[in-house]
Amino acid sequence: MINEKMYVCNLHGIGDLRYEQIDIPECEDDEVLVKIKNCGICGSDIGRVLKNGTYHFPTVPGHEFSGEIVYDKDGNLTGKRVAVFPLLPCFECENCKMERYAQCLDYDYYGSRRNGGFAEYIAVKKFNLVELPENVSYEEGAMCEPLSVARHAIKKLNLEKGAHLLITGAGTIGLMAGMWAKSFGAERISFIDIDERKLDFCEKFGFERYDGKTVVDAVLEGTGAKNAIVSAVNAVKAGGNIVLMGNPSAEVNLTAKEYQMILRKEVKLLGTWNSSFSKADNDWKESMKAVSEGKIEIKELITRKVPLKNCKEAIYDMKKGERFCCKEMIENEK
């Protein structure tokens, strides 16, 4: 084992993110040591650092990461390039037995319940590893988590070829969802967002601004905001599908009229959570395959790379919103 210190960005309390040294973790028999190359900064990381905190302190945040395996007790995996599924299932509950790991009743999680990717090294369960194809970069590997979440959501819409899809929220996952929808045969993909800069950016990928009146075949709601949910119900055709993906930050209260619209249209409402990682249905492996084959191109979503020591400044910068950003990426020395 490597017996040294490593640098991390360690959350000691809400708003108290420190760039400091801690011990490089020891590996259990079912773990490998990964030298982290890239880690994406998710919007949820901003909330964890500045508002909500993690499940205990201190905790190293970060759940979108990739790297190289530098230690494996058996030596079979050393040198492999990997992304990491951040959810650690209990494997005991009924959902886990059905390989519905995102619905695990007693899960752990890299970056919120245990140390994550804002670090130079991390000990990772072998179960959670996803090997990167040779032509997939570490940056793309670090984006496998949001890409898999986006794929999981789009699959639930059962889009028909030529469909017109509306997506509320033009953030990273929303744009990735649009890319998946296009690959699955959707003809038109429209976006709603309160940030004009995001709508300008989405046009770069062949997407359009929603005009506020066209009836659409399906909607992916990616904000968790009441107004966006109402817009989704108003826009979708009778009998159409709406998938709810956005995690609400406040109560969502519908009026009787708004609720009645769901009934009158006989809208199908579905929820989506995280991604699938089972043997039969694995969004992660399909995501890496799509990137490797050039069917999904995500590198242009990266708007800035910063060294680990500047992670705190990047998070505060993202919170201010003065500069447009899509995917902000921590890049450790190669």
Order of alpha helices (4+ residues) and beta strands (2+ residues): beta-beta-beta-alpha-beta-beta-beta-alpha-beta-beta-beta-alpha-alpha-beta-alpha-beta-alpha-beta-beta-alpha-beta-alpha-beta-alpha-beta-alpha-beta
